[in-house]
């Protein structure tokens, strides 16, 4: 991977890149507060988010899947890494949590370079500065919904 001219051969070892997998990563026996401590985020804006405050002592195993996914996404977003990578961060979130996550992505994109891969294309478009569609091993530049139709990702849009 190459970002801003810097090559990362093993980016996961640098603490500059972090990754949200599709299936989640936090063990169910850890609390939200323990994860905040593990990520060293006690002084971050993350702890000021009301839904985080309301569930700070909950174990991940006691959260709904959508809420656990939201918290994992926020942990990655507010981590100290400069380049968070998100694989399907909107999948499984309720509409309210999607909007909340998008607000925080929009705020943090001023400070970090992010890569989001998701089929929720309209939500990705809402927070993206640049978009590409990967099709048959090629990256195709997306400038708007009409390009998604042109490249046969969508039949049509309204």
Residue, then its C-alpha position, 0 to 999 in steps of 0.5 A: x500500500x502506498x499513501x502520500x508517497x510512503x510505501x507500507x509493506x506491512x502497514x498493520x505493523x506500523x500503527x499508522x494503518x488500522x482496519x475494520x473487518x466485515x465480521x467485527x473484531x472485539x471479543x464479546x467479553x470486553x466492555x466498551x470502556x475496556x476497548x477505549x482503554x486498549x485503544x488509548x482513547x480516554x481523551x478522544x471525542x469518542x467518549x463524548x458521543x452520547x450513545x457511547x456514554x450510555x453503553x460504556x460499561x456494556x460488554x460487546x456480547x450484550x450489545x445488539x449487532x448493529x450497536x457493536x458494529x457502530x462502536x467498532x467503527x468508531x474505535x477504528x475511526x478515532x484510533x491513533x492511526x492515520x489511515x483507517x480502512x473500513x470494510x462494509x462499515x454501514x452493513x448492519x447499522x440502523x439508519x440512525x446509526x448510519x447517519x451518526x457514523x457518517x457525521x463522525x467520518x465527515x468530521x475526521x476525514x479532515x485529519x485522516x486518509x480513509x478507505x471505505x469499501x461498502x455496497x451502501x453506495x449512497x452513504x459512501x458517496x455522502x462522505x467521500x471526496x473521491x470514489x472508485x468502483x472496482x470491477x473485474x480487477x480495474x478501478x473505475x473513477x466514479x463522479x456520480x450516480x450516472x457512472x454507477x449505471x454506466x459501469x453496470x453497478x446500478x440499473x438506474x437511479x432516481 
